[in-house]
Amino acid sequence: MNEPRSEANEYQVGGDHYRSLPVQPWTAMESWMSHEAFCGFLQGNAVKYLARYKTKGGVEDLRKARHYIEKLIEAEMKGKPSC
C-alpha cells in the first residue's frame, strides 16, 4: 500500500521511526477513525507537545506541535466537515 502524498507526511521531527514504515501510523488512524476523532487525536498531540516543551523537549517539542497542526490543517483542507 502506498502512502498518500501529504506535505506533513514528507518529514518527521525527531527521527525516522514512523517515516520508515510502509504506512505511517497517522495514515492508518485517519482511515480507521471518524474525521472528528482523527482531528481530536491531532489536536491532543499538538497540545501535549506545547504543554511540555519548556520542561522536556524544548524547541523540538514546538516543532512536533507544529507538525501535528500542519497535519490537522491538511485534514481540514480535504473538504470534510470541521472537527
Legacy VTK file of the C-alpha trace (Angstrom):
# vtk DataFile Version 3.0
C-alpha trace
ASCII
DATASET POLYDATA
POINTS 83 float
0.000 0.000 0.000
1.474 3.366 -0.978
1.420 6.248 1.474
-0.818 9.111 0.228
1.045 12.327 -0.676
0.986 14.890 2.095
3.311 17.735 2.997
3.192 16.710 6.661
3.966 13.134 5.602
7.144 14.269 3.825
9.125 14.723 7.037
9.277 13.702 10.663
10.563 15.643 13.649
12.948 13.715 15.897
13.931 10.734 13.782
12.530 8.497 11.076
10.886 5.745 13.128
7.446 6.460 11.581
8.553 7.510 8.103
10.479 4.260 7.675
7.234 2.253 7.944
5.276 1.310 4.795
2.229 3.131 6.243
2.618 5.919 8.771
0.536 5.384 11.927
-1.450 8.587 11.456
-2.426 7.473 7.937
-3.802 4.206 9.338
-5.580 6.105 12.114
-7.130 8.519 9.629
-8.558 5.610 7.636
-9.900 3.790 10.723
-11.237 6.757 12.705
-14.014 9.221 12.058
-12.861 12.610 10.814
-13.807 14.135 14.168
-11.868 11.520 16.162
-8.791 11.853 13.941
-8.792 15.634 14.297
-9.142 15.222 18.068
-6.066 12.975 18.040
-4.094 15.612 16.109
-5.280 18.435 18.382
-4.474 16.456 21.521
-0.938 15.706 20.387
-0.323 19.343 19.468
-1.483 20.405 22.951
0.693 17.709 24.573
3.847 18.975 22.871
3.006 22.622 23.590
2.357 21.839 27.256
5.656 20.051 27.829
8.132 21.953 25.653
9.602 24.039 28.487
10.264 21.054 30.744
11.057 18.249 28.337
11.768 18.655 24.620
12.334 22.368 24.135
12.290 23.597 20.544
11.962 20.040 19.207
8.614 19.718 21.011
7.491 23.006 19.439
8.395 21.541 16.045
6.425 18.398 16.851
3.395 20.503 17.849
3.687 22.426 14.569
3.875 19.130 12.658
0.607 17.932 14.198
-1.001 21.303 13.454
0.161 21.053 9.815
-1.433 17.602 9.560
-4.623 18.986 11.132
-4.712 21.781 8.540
-4.336 19.183 5.782
-7.192 17.131 7.245
-9.411 20.229 7.321
-8.467 21.195 3.775
-9.659 17.841 2.425
-13.146 19.327 2.423
-14.517 17.196 5.226
-16.613 18.757 7.977
-14.726 20.770 10.575
-13.503 18.957 13.642
LINES 1 84
83 0 1 2 3 4 5 6 7 8 9 10 11 12 13 14 15 16 17 18 19 20 21 22 23 24 25 26 27 28 29 30 31 32 33 34 35 36 37 38 39 40 41 42 43 44 45 46 47 48 49 50 51 52 53 54 55 56 57 58 59 60 61 62 63 64 65 66 67 68 69 70 71 72 73 74 75 76 77 78 79 80 81 82
